[in-house]
Amino acid sequence: MAKPFLPYGRQTIDDDDIAAVAAVLRSEALTTGPAVDQFEQALTKVTGAAHAVSCNSGTAALHLAVAGLGIGEGDRVVVPTLTFLASANCARYVGAEVIFADVDPQTGLMNASHFEAALAAAPRGSVKAVIPVHLNGQCCDLSAIATVAARHGISIIEDACHALGGVMADTTIVGNSPYSRAACFSFHPVKTVATGEGGAVTTNDAKLDAAMRTLRSHGMVRQPETPASPELARGPDGQPNPWYYEMPEIGWNHRLSDIHAALGTSQLRKLATFVARRAALVARYDQQLAKFGNRLRPKVGGKPAWHLYVVHIDFAAVNKDRGAVMRALSKLGIGTQVHYLPVHLQPYYQGRYGRQSLPGAESYYERCLSLPLFPTMSDSDVDRVVDALAEVTCS
């Protein structure tokens, strides 16, 4: 009998998740209802942050955080190039320019020296934010990055889309950092917690929280006490018109529905279990791959909430093409992926900024391969992946 295909990532949906969604479908509020508030409250409990603003994707979360801080035309944002497109694109959405930073070729993480090098390439005083990316679940050294940011008056927005449930090396819970203005999360099905599609921003800044809540719903506000147009806001008797709303600034429809939120709340109850199982699978991979020691990535400390398990392979040394390796593994029922093609190499950004050389990121990219990692995998599944990898790359 053929063994089941193992994708690089997969959601874990149980009967309680299905029941939570079904309950919303039987209710009267499919969106902008109580399930959204419940999900946001659950996120604050998980992260310890004062506020959580849900939205319809991790991309929207990054967009809201950048826009909520008032970043725009003429500003610049430093982003590590080894990340998903959204980490950089969020700056362009608001008209800001991107300064790409290099990363450590082993961990893929931006450190303080990479940040300083990127700042040196930007006009003095133009950088308003930096977006460190907690890649694969491992966290950047935010303390060191914050020391640099503080000298230049730069806000930190964490791209924590890979890291929900993690703890940094200094014991800070991801999502409640004293160093950053906001942390952004994704709940795509391959992430630790799934809502289908969804995202959120956590923050301890009440003003930023309020700004993002307005921006995620078209920029609409209801302020009957201080309307911009009293003649439209009030009737002849001076009473507020119940339908009246204003749009002081433009926003977007970045809201999360109650259907998605209900799934997310149910999933959050199992976050610790998911994180622990992923950690156990990572330990199993490390044990089984020890014989190929040069394929293991270094650990940076803390307690990562592992999103991806990445091996490093010198494909030239083993005389293998990475694409051919991936296709061969697929035939053996093993799904793999590459995370990520450095963003500075994308046609849009080459067209805007020219071809740049960021050797750390390019070295990481040339060797990385993401292997299957999701909670319902068994230890024998890990062994099967390692055996298949050895068969394909060592034969």
C-alpha positions in Angstrom: 0.0 0.0 0.0 1.3 3.4 -1.0 2.4 5.7 1.9 0.5 9.0 2.3 2.1 12.1 0.8 3.8 14.3 3.3 3.5 18.0 2.4 6.0 20.5 3.9 3.1 21.9 6.0 -0.5 21.1 6.8 -3.2 22.3 9.1 -4.4 20.2 12.1 -8.2 20.4 12.3 -10.1 18.5 14.9 -13.8 18.0 15.7 -13.7 20.9 18.2 -12.5 23.2 15.5 -15.3 22.1 13.2 -17.9 22.5 16.0 -16.6 26.1 16.7 -17.1 27.1 13.0 -20.4 25.3 12.8 -21.7 27.3 15.8 -20.9 30.6 14.1 -22.6 29.4 10.9 -25.7 28.7 13.0 -25.5 32.2 14.6 -26.6 35.5 13.2 -23.2 37.1 13.0 -20.9 35.8 10.3 -18.6 38.8 10.5 -18.0 41.9 12.7 -19.6 39.8 15.5 -18.6 38.5 19.0 -16.3 35.7 17.7 -13.8 38.3 16.5 -13.6 39.9 20.0 -13.2 36.5 21.6 -10.3 35.6 19.2 -8.5 38.9 19.9 -8.9 38.4 23.7 -7.5 34.9 23.4 -4.5 36.3 21.5 -3.8 38.8 24.2 -3.8 36.0 26.8 -1.4 33.9 24.7 1.0 36.7 24.0 0.6 38.8 27.1 0.2 41.9 24.9 -2.3 44.6 25.9 -4.0 44.7 22.5 -4.6 42.4 19.5 -6.1 43.6 16.2 -7.2 40.7 14.0 -7.2 41.0 10.2 -7.6 38.9 7.1 -4.0 37.9 6.5 -0.4 38.2 7.8 0.1 40.6 4.9 -2.7 42.8 6.1 -1.2 42.7 9.6 2.1 44.1 8.3 0.2 46.7 6.2 -1.8 47.8 9.2 1.2 48.1 11.5 3.2 50.2 9.0 0.2 52.4 8.1 -0.8 52.7 11.8 2.6 54.2 12.6 2.1 56.9 10.0 4.9 55.7 7.7 4.5 56.9 4.1 6.0 58.8 1.1 9.6 59.8 1.6 10.1 57.3 4.5 12.3 54.2 4.3 11.9 50.8 6.0 14.7 48.3 6.6 13.6 44.7 5.8 15.8 41.6 5.7 15.8 40.2 2.2 15.4 36.6 3.3 11.6 36.6 3.9 8.3 36.4 2.2 7.3 39.2 -0.2 4.8 40.8 2.2 7.5 41.9 4.7 8.9 44.3 2.1 5.7 45.0 0.1 3.9 46.4 3.2 6.3 49.4 3.0 5.5 50.0 -0.7 1.8 49.8 0.0 2.1 53.1 2.0 4.5 54.7 -0.5 7.7 54.1 1.6 10.9 52.8 0.1 12.6 49.5 1.2 16.2 49.2 2.3 17.1 45.5 2.1 19.3 44.1 4.9 21.5 41.0 4.6 21.1 38.0 7.0 23.3 35.4 8.7 24.0 32.7 6.1 23.5 30.0 8.6 20.4 31.0 10.5 18.8 33.4 7.9 18.2 36.0 10.6 19.0 39.7 10.4 21.2 40.8 13.3 22.2 44.2 14.5 25.3 44.5 12.3 23.1 43.8 9.2 20.7 46.5 10.4 23.5 49.0 10.8 24.9 48.2 7.3 21.5 48.8 5.8 21.2 52.1 7.7 24.5 53.2 6.2 23.0 52.9 2.8 20.0 55.1 3.5 19.8 58.9 3.6 20.3 60.1 7.2 17.1 60.2 9.2 14.9 58.7 6.4 14.5 55.2 8.0 11.3 55.2 10.2 11.0 51.5 10.9 12.8 48.2 10.8 11.0 44.8 10.3 13.0 42.0 11.8 11.7 38.6 10.6 11.6 35.6 13.1 12.5 33.1 10.4 11.3 29.5 10.7 10.3 30.1 14.3 13.7 31.2 15.5 13.8 34.8 16.8 16.1 37.7 16.0 18.1 39.3 18.8 15.6 42.2 19.3 17.6 43.6 22.2 20.6 44.3 20.0 18.5 45.5 17.2 16.6 47.8 19.6 19.9 49.4 20.7 20.6 50.4 17.2 17.0 51.5 16.5 16.9 53.7 19.6 20.0 55.7 18.5 18.2 56.6 15.3 14.6 57.0 16.5 13.4 54.0 14.5 10.4 51.9 15.3 10.5 48.1 15.4 7.8 46.0 13.8 8.3 42.3 14.3 7.4 40.0 11.5 6.4 37.1 13.8 4.3 35.3 11.2 6.5 32.1 11.8 6.8 32.5 15.6 3.5 32.4 17.5 3.9 30.6 20.7 7.7 31.1 20.8 9.9 32.5 23.6 13.0 34.6 22.8 16.4 34.0 24.3 15.8 36.7 27.0 12.5 34.9 28.0 10.3 37.5 26.2 7.1 35.9 24.8 6.8 36.5 21.1 4.1 39.2 20.6 4.8 41.1 23.9 8.3 42.5 23.3 9.4 45.6 25.2 11.5 46.4 22.2 9.0 46.7 19.4 5.9 48.8 18.7 4.0 45.8 17.2 4.3 42.1 16.3 2.5 40.7 13.2 1.2 37.1 12.9 -0.2 34.9 10.2 -2.8 32.1 10.5 -2.4 30.6 7.1 -3.0 26.8 7.1 0.7 25.9 7.1 1.3 28.0 10.3 1.1 26.7 13.8 -2.4 28.0 14.3 -4.8 28.2 11.4 -7.9 30.4 10.7 -8.0 29.5 7.0 -6.6 32.9 6.0 -6.0 35.4 8.7 -3.6 37.6 10.7 -3.2 39.8 13.7 -1.1 42.5 15.2 -0.3 42.6 18.9 0.8 45.8 20.6 1.1 47.5 24.0 0.5 50.9 22.4 -3.1 52.0 22.8 -2.8 54.7 20.2 -1.5 52.3 17.6 -4.2 49.8 18.5 -6.9 52.4 17.8 -5.3 53.5 14.5 -5.1 50.0 13.2 -8.7 49.3 14.2 -9.9 52.3 12.1 -7.6 51.5 9.2 -8.8 47.8 8.9 -12.4 48.9 8.3 -12.1 51.5 5.5 -11.0 54.3 7.8 -14.5 54.7 9.1 -15.3 56.3 12.5 -18.4 57.2 14.4 -17.8 60.3 16.5 -21.2 61.9 17.2 -19.8 64.2 19.8 -17.2 65.8 17.5 -18.3 65.3 13.9 -16.4 67.0 11.0 -19.7 67.8 9.4 -22.3 68.6 12.1 -25.0 69.4 9.5 -24.7 65.9 8.2 -24.1 64.2 11.6 -27.2 65.6 13.4 -30.9 66.1 12.7 -32.9 69.3 13.1 -33.4 68.4 16.7 -29.7 68.3 17.3 -29.7 64.5 17.9 -27.0 62.3 16.2 -28.2 60.7 13.0 -27.9 56.9 13.7 -26.6 56.1 10.2 -23.8 58.7 10.1 -20.1 57.8 9.9 -17.0 59.6 8.7 -13.8 58.7 6.9 -11.1 61.1 8.1 -8.5 59.0 6.2 -8.6 56.2 3.8 -8.5 52.6 5.0 -9.0 49.1 3.7 -11.3 46.1 4.3 -8.8 44.1 6.2 -11.3 42.6 8.7 -11.4 39.0 9.8 -14.7 37.2 9.8 -16.3 35.5 12.7 -16.0 32.2 10.9 -12.3 32.5 10.7 -12.1 33.9 14.2 -14.0 31.0 15.7 -11.6 28.5 14.1 -8.6 30.6 15.4 -9.9 30.7 19.0 -10.4 26.9 19.0 -6.9 26.4 17.6 -5.3 28.8 20.1 -6.5 26.4 22.9 -4.1 23.8 21.4 -1.2 26.1 20.7 1.0 24.7 23.5 0.3 21.2 22.3 1.1 22.1 18.7 4.3 23.9 19.7 5.5 21.0 21.8 4.8 18.4 19.1 6.7 20.5 16.5 9.6 20.8 18.9 9.6 17.0 19.4 9.6 16.5 15.6 12.5 18.9 15.2 14.5 17.1 17.9 13.8 13.8 16.0 15.0 15.4 12.7 18.1 16.7 14.4 18.9 13.2 15.8 18.3 11.4 12.6 20.2 14.0 10.5 23.2 14.1 12.9 25.1 11.8 10.5 24.9 14.6 8.0 26.1 17.2 10.5 26.7 19.9 7.9 23.0 19.8 7.0 21.8 21.0 10.4 21.1 24.7 11.0 22.5 26.3 14.2 20.0 27.1 17.0 20.0 30.7 18.4 18.5 30.1 21.8 15.1 30.6 23.4 12.2 28.2 22.9 11.3 28.5 19.2 7.8 27.7 18.0 9.1 25.9 15.0 7.2 26.7 11.8 9.6 25.2 9.3 12.4 22.6 9.4 15.1 23.6 7.1 18.2 21.7 6.1 21.2 23.1 4.4 22.6 21.1 1.5 25.6 21.9 -0.7 23.9 20.8 -3.9 27.0 21.5 -6.0 29.1 19.3 -3.7 26.7 16.3 -4.0 26.3 17.0 -7.7 22.6 17.4 -7.5 20.2 20.1 -8.8 17.8 21.3 -6.1 14.8 21.2 -8.4 15.6 17.6 -9.4 16.0 16.7 -5.7 12.6 18.1 -4.9 11.0 16.3 -7.8 12.6 13.0 -6.8 11.4 13.4 -3.2 7.9 14.2 -4.4 7.9 10.9 -6.3 8.7 9.2 -3.0 5.8 11.0 -1.3 7.8 13.8 0.3 6.8 17.4 -0.2 9.5 20.1 0.1 9.7 23.9 -0.4 12.3 26.7 -0.6 11.9 29.5 1.9 12.8 32.0 0.4 14.1 33.5 -2.8 15.6 36.7 -1.4 13.2 39.6 -2.1 15.9 41.9 -3.5 16.2 39.5 -6.4 12.5 39.9 -7.4 12.0 41.7 -10.7 10.0 44.5 -9.2 12.7 45.4 -6.7 15.5 44.9 -9.1 13.7 47.3 -11.4 13.3 49.8 -8.6 16.6 49.6 -6.9 18.9 47.8 -9.3 20.7 44.5 -8.7 22.1 44.3 -5.2 24.5 41.9 -3.6 23.5 40.5 -0.2 25.8 37.5 0.1 24.6 36.1 3.4 21.0 35.8 2.1 22.1 34.4 -1.2 24.3 31.8 0.5 21.4 30.7 2.7 19.0 30.6 -0.3 21.4 28.4 -2.4 21.5 25.7 0.3 18.1 25.7 2.0 15.4 23.1 1.7 12.3 22.9 3.9 11.2 19.4 4.9 7.7 18.3 6.2 6.8 19.6 9.6 3.3 19.5 11.1 1.9 18.2 14.4 0.1 15.1 13.0 3.4 13.7 11.7 4.7 10.6 13.5 8.3 9.9 14.4 8.3 7.2 11.7 7.3 9.9 9.2 10.4 11.9 10.1 12.6 8.7 9.7 10.9 8.2 6.3 11.8 11.8 5.2 15.4 11.5 6.3 15.8 8.1 4.6 14.3 9.5 1.4 16.6 12.6 1.5 19.6 10.4 2.0 18.5 8.2 -0.9 18.0 11.1 -3.3 21.1 13.2 -2.3 23.7 10.5 -1.4 23.2 8.0 -4.2 
